[in-house]
Amino acid sequence: MSIIKVIKNKLKSAIGIQQDFETLLANKDIDSIIKQMQNRSQDVQKALKEYNVDSHEIMSRQDKIIKNSKGENVRVEKQWKLPIPYQIFINEISLVFLYGQPVKFSQKSENTDNAFNKFIDLLKSLRFDSRIRQCKRIAGAETESALLLHVFRNDKEQPDALLKVLAASKGDDLRPMFDMYDRMISFGRGYYVKESGKSVYHFDIFTNDIIFRCTRKDPGWDVIPEVNLIGKIPVIYFKQDKEHAGVQRLIEREEHIASVTADVNDYFASPAVVVTADVLKNIPDKGEPGKVYVKDSKDGDVSYLTVDSAPELKKMEIDYLQRQILSKTFTPNIDFETMKSLSNVSGKALKQMMALAEIKANKHKEYHDEMIDRFISLLKTTIGNVLDVKLKAECDKLIIDAQFQSPFGEDVSETIKNLIDSISGGLMSEETGRELHPLVTDTASETNRIEKERKTKRETEGDVFGQGF
């Protein structure tokens, strides 16, 4: 088959999907639409089982039934089940190295200050920093999550917005649909709502133009279309491999060793005496003071039953497992002893020591850079079309740059010195210097303050010398 035919077939397929989608919506056949959408629920549930400590494989370990010589059950002996929350630790470290510090947004366009200030204010009111961390944490655990931007009228009848985190662990069914170029055609969200004491299933379908509010009835569905005022699908969908991918079996092996070792420790915790038969005949009574064990022969013996506390092979295996689990997930070993030794290390040196986590964070940035850009575009459109329509022209021209920040404290003094030298040497403008300044969060406001201070200073100096300005 020629390349042209392949492309034509794919185009027909993409167009066909869209036509089928519209036909099914017109017929209110929501069940068929849901089946066409991406469904990763099996992968998500598997990841959640591995992530949640109570559902680890080691928790299914059966207690031991002790039988007597006749084969009768005597007692049930508890077997230790010791899950290790490696998955949570690995996920949190990955999160810190990506979103440990808020994303820094800066304006790259001119004459768009009002739109940019509105954008920054909206980020704060949406609690973006908190929501994006939640999204990343959940995606690292479950392999997917989403941010839903919801617009509404507040108590003052003014347009407003909020951000909601969507995830399977929060009771949401996530159903994105993409075309052949991985562009999102629509996004479906399923969830239950209590209505008159019953749980009713709802399924919202978001497209660029219309939002379809679907409610499951008996039989069929009720479908209520709403105009999408934003003009874009108001969802940012996050998808990734679980953060502990590739080391699950290693974790299960260490959990097994820890649990079996705990059983052995319990077994040998109470003193047990080993005696030969001739000594056994001469064991003193329980209440007899100054107990003396009498041996009838030189071969008789009395000793305590002991076990090696840390067999070398077992210790070597545990060390191996721990190293492999952390290194293969690009996770630095951050424990109390390690942190004590790093108390006087500079931020730059600490960053070098955490190179594994930096490598992983840089890999994540390849994807999250795009997600942040999509979110910026969504927010600009929302401001211009819904929240503050008089800023639409500025929003269309507004260019915003986003930079991820290091989780460690930067060497601020060195950075500031380099900026001052660059400005003094004519290699950089003052405005660029303020944008790059690590202590300046709002460049526009800072510039206005500086200009006012300079103006006041000039006026004051003019009055002192009687010259005036």
C-alpha positions in Angstrom: 0.0 0.0 0.0 1.4 3.4 -1.0 2.1 6.1 1.6 -0.7 8.3 0.0 -3.3 5.6 0.5 -2.2 5.1 4.1 -2.6 8.8 4.8 -6.0 8.9 3.0 -7.2 5.9 5.1 -6.1 7.6 8.3 -7.8 10.8 7.4 -11.0 8.9 6.5 -10.7 7.1 9.9 -10.3 10.4 11.8 -13.3 12.0 9.9 -15.3 8.8 10.4 -14.7 8.9 14.2 -16.0 12.5 14.3 -19.0 11.7 12.2 -19.8 8.6 14.3 -19.4 10.7 17.5 -21.9 13.3 16.3 -24.4 10.7 15.1 -24.2 8.9 18.4 -24.7 12.1 20.3 -27.7 13.0 18.2 -29.2 9.5 19.0 -28.3 9.9 22.7 -26.3 6.7 22.5 -23.9 7.7 25.2 -22.9 4.1 26.0 -21.4 3.6 22.6 -19.6 6.9 22.8 -18.0 5.9 26.1 -16.8 2.6 24.5 -15.1 4.6 21.7 -13.2 6.7 24.2 -9.9 5.8 25.7 -10.3 3.6 28.7 -7.2 2.9 30.9 -9.1 1.8 34.0 -7.4 -1.6 34.2 -3.9 0.0 34.2 -5.0 2.6 36.7 -6.5 0.0 39.1 -3.4 -2.1 38.9 -1.2 0.9 39.7 -3.4 1.9 42.6 -3.2 -1.7 44.0 0.6 -1.4 44.0 0.6 2.1 45.4 -1.7 1.6 48.3 0.1 -0.2 51.2 -2.9 -2.2 52.3 -3.3 -3.8 49.0 0.3 -4.9 48.5 0.8 -8.5 47.4 2.5 -9.3 50.8 -0.8 -8.5 52.6 -2.4 -11.7 51.1 0.2 -13.9 52.9 -1.7 -16.6 54.8 -1.3 -17.3 58.5 0.3 -20.6 59.4 -2.0 -23.4 60.8 -0.1 -25.6 63.3 -1.2 -29.3 63.5 -0.4 -32.0 66.0 1.0 -35.5 65.3 -2.6 -36.6 64.5 -3.1 -34.0 61.9 -5.5 -32.0 64.0 -5.5 -28.2 64.0 -3.9 -26.9 67.2 -3.6 -23.2 66.6 -3.1 -20.5 64.1 0.3 -18.8 64.1 0.3 -15.3 62.8 2.6 -14.6 59.8 4.0 -11.1 59.6 2.9 -9.0 56.6 5.2 -6.0 56.3 4.5 -3.8 53.2 7.1 -1.1 52.4 5.8 2.1 51.0 8.6 2.5 48.4 6.0 3.6 45.8 4.9 6.6 47.8 8.5 7.6 48.6 9.6 7.4 45.0 6.6 9.3 43.8 7.0 12.1 46.4 10.7 12.6 45.5 9.8 12.8 41.8 7.1 15.4 42.6 9.5 17.6 44.7 12.1 17.7 41.9 9.5 18.9 39.4 7.0 21.0 41.3 8.8 21.5 44.7 9.0 25.2 43.8 6.2 27.0 42.0 6.5 27.4 38.2 7.7 30.9 37.4 5.7 32.7 34.8 7.1 35.8 33.0 5.7 38.2 30.4 7.5 38.2 27.0 5.1 40.5 25.1 4.8 44.3 25.2 1.7 46.4 26.0 0.0 43.4 27.7 0.5 44.2 31.3 -3.2 44.2 32.2 -3.8 40.8 30.7 -0.6 39.4 32.4 -1.6 40.8 35.8 -5.0 39.2 35.4 -3.4 35.9 34.5 -1.2 36.0 37.6 -4.2 36.9 39.8 -6.2 34.1 38.3 -3.4 31.6 39.0 -3.6 32.6 42.7 -7.4 32.4 42.9 -7.4 29.0 41.2 -4.7 27.8 43.6 -2.7 26.6 40.6 0.4 25.6 42.5 -1.5 23.3 44.8 -3.6 21.8 42.1 -0.7 21.0 39.7 1.1 19.3 42.5 -2.0 17.2 43.3 -2.3 16.3 39.6 1.4 15.2 39.3 1.2 13.2 42.5 -1.9 11.3 41.4 -0.5 10.8 37.9 2.7 9.3 39.3 0.6 6.9 41.4 -2.3 6.1 39.1 -0.7 6.8 35.6 -3.3 9.5 34.8 -5.1 12.5 36.1 -6.7 15.7 34.8 -7.3 19.4 35.6 -10.8 20.7 34.9 -11.3 24.4 34.5 -14.9 25.3 35.5 -16.4 28.7 34.8 -19.5 30.0 36.7 -21.2 33.0 38.2 -20.3 33.7 41.8 -22.5 35.1 44.5 -22.0 38.6 43.1 -23.2 37.4 39.7 -19.7 38.0 38.3 -17.9 35.4 36.1 -15.5 33.3 38.1 -13.5 30.1 37.7 -12.2 27.2 39.7 -9.8 24.2 39.1 -10.8 20.7 40.0 -8.5 17.7 40.0 -9.9 14.6 38.4 -8.7 11.1 39.1 -10.0 7.5 39.5 -9.1 7.7 43.2 -11.4 10.7 43.5 -14.3 8.8 41.9 -13.8 10.0 38.3 -13.8 8.0 35.1 -11.4 9.7 32.7 -12.2 9.1 29.0 -10.1 11.3 26.6 -10.4 10.9 22.8 -7.6 11.9 20.4 -7.2 12.1 16.7 -4.4 10.6 14.6 -2.1 13.5 15.6 -2.7 13.1 19.3 -4.9 16.2 19.5 -7.7 15.9 21.9 -11.1 15.8 20.1 -13.2 15.5 23.3 -12.9 14.6 26.9 -15.4 12.6 29.0 -15.7 12.5 32.7 -17.9 10.0 34.5 -18.9 10.4 38.2 -21.7 9.6 40.6 -24.0 12.1 42.4 -26.3 11.5 45.2 -29.9 12.4 44.1 -32.9 11.6 46.4 -30.8 9.1 48.3 -29.6 7.3 45.1 -26.3 7.3 43.3 -26.9 8.5 39.8 -24.2 8.2 37.1 -23.3 11.4 35.2 -21.1 11.6 32.2 -19.9 15.0 30.9 -18.5 15.3 27.4 -16.4 18.4 26.7 -15.7 19.6 23.2 -14.4 22.9 21.9 -17.9 24.3 21.2 -20.4 22.3 23.3 -20.4 20.6 26.7 -22.9 17.7 26.9 -24.3 17.0 30.4 -25.4 13.3 30.3 -27.3 11.6 33.0 -28.0 7.8 33.0 -31.7 7.0 33.3 -33.6 3.7 33.2 -33.6 3.3 30.3 -31.3 5.5 28.2 -29.7 8.8 28.9 -30.8 12.4 29.3 -28.5 14.7 27.4 -28.4 18.5 28.0 -26.1 20.5 25.7 -24.4 23.7 26.9 -22.5 26.3 25.0 -18.8 26.1 25.9 -18.1 29.8 26.6 -14.4 29.2 26.8 -14.1 27.9 23.2 -11.5 25.3 24.2 -11.8 21.9 25.9 -11.4 23.0 29.5 -9.3 20.0 30.5 -5.6 19.4 30.8 -5.1 15.6 30.8 -1.9 14.1 32.3 -0.7 10.7 31.4 2.6 8.9 32.4 4.1 5.6 33.6 3.8 5.0 37.3 6.8 6.4 39.1 7.9 3.0 40.4 7.7 1.4 37.0 10.2 -1.5 36.6 10.9 -2.2 40.3 7.6 -3.7 41.5 9.1 -7.2 41.8 12.1 -6.0 43.6 9.9 -4.2 46.1 7.8 -7.4 46.6 11.0 -9.4 47.2 12.2 -7.1 49.9 8.7 -7.1 51.6 8.8 -10.9 51.6 12.3 -11.1 53.2 11.3 -8.5 55.8 8.1 -10.4 56.7 9.8 -13.9 56.9 12.6 -12.4 59.0 10.1 -11.0 61.4 8.5 -14.4 61.8 11.9 -15.9 62.5 12.7 -13.2 65.1 9.4 -13.9 66.9 10.1 -17.7 66.9 13.5 -17.2 68.5 12.6 -14.2 70.7 11.7 -16.3 73.8 14.6 -18.3 75.3 14.6 -22.0 74.3 16.8 -24.6 76.0 18.3 -27.5 74.2 19.1 -30.5 76.4 20.3 -34.1 75.8 18.0 -37.0 77.0 20.1 -37.8 80.1 19.9 -34.2 81.3 16.1 -34.1 80.6 15.6 -36.8 83.3 17.3 -34.7 85.9 15.6 -31.3 85.3 14.8 -29.7 88.7 11.3 -28.7 89.7 9.8 -25.4 88.7 9.9 -23.9 92.2 13.2 -25.4 93.3 15.7 -22.6 94.2 19.3 -22.7 92.8 18.4 -25.0 89.9 21.1 -27.5 89.1 21.1 -29.6 85.9 22.7 -33.0 86.5 24.5 -34.8 83.6 24.7 -38.6 83.7 27.4 -38.7 81.1 30.2 -36.6 79.7 28.3 -36.2 76.4 25.2 -34.6 78.1 24.7 -31.0 77.3 22.4 -28.0 78.0 22.4 -24.8 75.8 20.1 -22.1 74.5 18.7 -22.3 71.0 20.0 -19.3 69.0 19.8 -18.1 65.4 22.2 -15.9 63.5 20.8 -12.3 63.8 21.9 -11.2 60.3 23.0 -13.9 57.9 25.5 -12.3 55.4 23.7 -13.5 52.3 20.4 -12.0 53.4 22.0 -8.7 54.3 23.7 -8.6 50.9 20.4 -9.3 49.1 18.6 -6.5 51.0 21.3 -4.0 50.3 21.2 -5.0 46.6 17.4 -4.7 46.5 17.4 -1.3 48.1 20.1 0.0 45.7 18.3 -1.3 42.7 14.9 0.0 43.7 16.2 3.5 44.2 18.7 3.8 41.4 16.4 2.2 38.7 13.7 4.8 39.6 16.2 7.6 39.6 15.5 8.3 43.2 18.3 9.6 45.5 18.7 7.9 48.9 17.5 10.7 51.2 17.4 9.3 54.8 18.3 10.9 58.2 22.0 9.8 58.0 22.4 11.2 54.5 20.8 14.5 55.4 23.0 14.9 58.5 26.1 14.7 56.2 24.6 17.3 53.9 23.9 20.0 56.5 26.7 22.4 55.3 26.5 21.6 51.6 25.7 24.5 49.2 22.6 24.4 47.0 24.8 23.9 43.9 26.7 21.0 45.4 23.5 19.4 46.7 22.0 19.6 43.2 25.0 17.7 41.8 24.6 15.0 44.5 20.9 14.6 43.5 21.8 14.1 39.8 19.5 11.0 39.5 16.4 12.9 40.5 17.4 15.8 38.2 17.7 13.4 35.3 14.2 12.1 36.0 12.8 15.6 36.4 14.2 16.7 33.1 12.6 13.8 31.4 9.2 14.8 32.9 9.7 18.3 31.7 9.6 17.1 28.1 5.9 16.4 28.7 5.0 18.9 31.4 6.4 21.8 29.4 3.7 21.1 26.8 1.0 20.7 29.5 1.9 24.0 31.1 1.8 25.7 27.7 -1.6 24.3 27.1 -2.8 25.5 30.5 -1.4 29.0 29.7 -3.3 29.0 26.4 -6.5 27.8 28.1 -6.3 30.5 30.8 -5.7 33.3 28.3 -8.7 32.2 26.3 -10.8 32.0 29.4 -9.9 35.5 30.5 -10.6 37.0 27.0 -13.8 35.1 26.3 -15.4 34.8 29.8 -13.7 36.4 32.8 -12.7 39.8 31.4 -13.8 40.3 27.8 -12.4 43.8 27.6 -8.9 42.2 27.8 -9.5 39.9 24.9 -7.2 41.9 22.5 -4.4 41.9 25.1 -4.9 38.2 25.8 -4.5 37.5 22.1 -1.2 39.3 22.0 0.0 38.1 25.4 3.1 35.8 25.4 3.9 34.0 28.6 7.0 32.0 29.4 7.0 29.3 32.1 10.2 28.1 33.8 10.5 25.2 36.3 12.4 26.0 39.4 15.0 24.0 41.3 13.7 22.5 44.5 16.9 23.6 46.3 17.8 27.1 47.3 19.9 28.6 44.6 23.1 30.5 45.2 21.2 33.8 45.2 24.2 36.0 45.9 26.2 34.6 42.9 23.2 35.0 40.6 22.6 38.6 41.6 26.2 39.5 41.2 26.2 38.0 37.7 23.1 40.0 36.8 24.6 43.3 38.1 27.8 42.7 36.2 25.8 41.9 33.0 23.8 45.1 33.3 26.8 47.3 34.2 28.7 45.8 31.2 25.9 46.7 28.8 25.2 43.0 28.1 21.7 43.1 29.6 18.9 45.6 30.1 17.6 46.4 33.6 14.2 45.0 32.7 15.7 41.6 31.7 17.8 41.7 34.9 14.6 42.1 37.0 12.9 39.3 35.1 15.8 36.9 35.8 16.3 38.2 39.4 15.6 35.2 41.8 13.9 37.5 44.4 11.6 39.3 42.0 8.2 37.6 41.5 6.3 40.4 39.7 8.5 42.2 37.3 5.9 44.7 36.1 5.1 45.8 39.7 8.7 45.9 40.7 9.5 48.2 37.7 6.7 50.5 38.6 7.9 50.8 42.2 11.5 51.5 41.1 10.3 54.2 38.7 8.2 55.9 41.5 11.1 55.7 43.9 13.5 57.3 41.3 10.9 60.0 40.5 10.5 60.8 44.2 14.3 60.8 44.7 14.7 63.3 41.8 12.0 65.6 43.2 13.5 65.5 46.6 17.0 66.2 45.4 15.7 69.1 43.3 13.9 70.6 46.2 17.1 70.4 48.3 19.2 72.3 45.8 16.4 74.7 45.0 16.1 73.7 41.4 12.8 71.8 41.2 11.7 69.5 38.4 
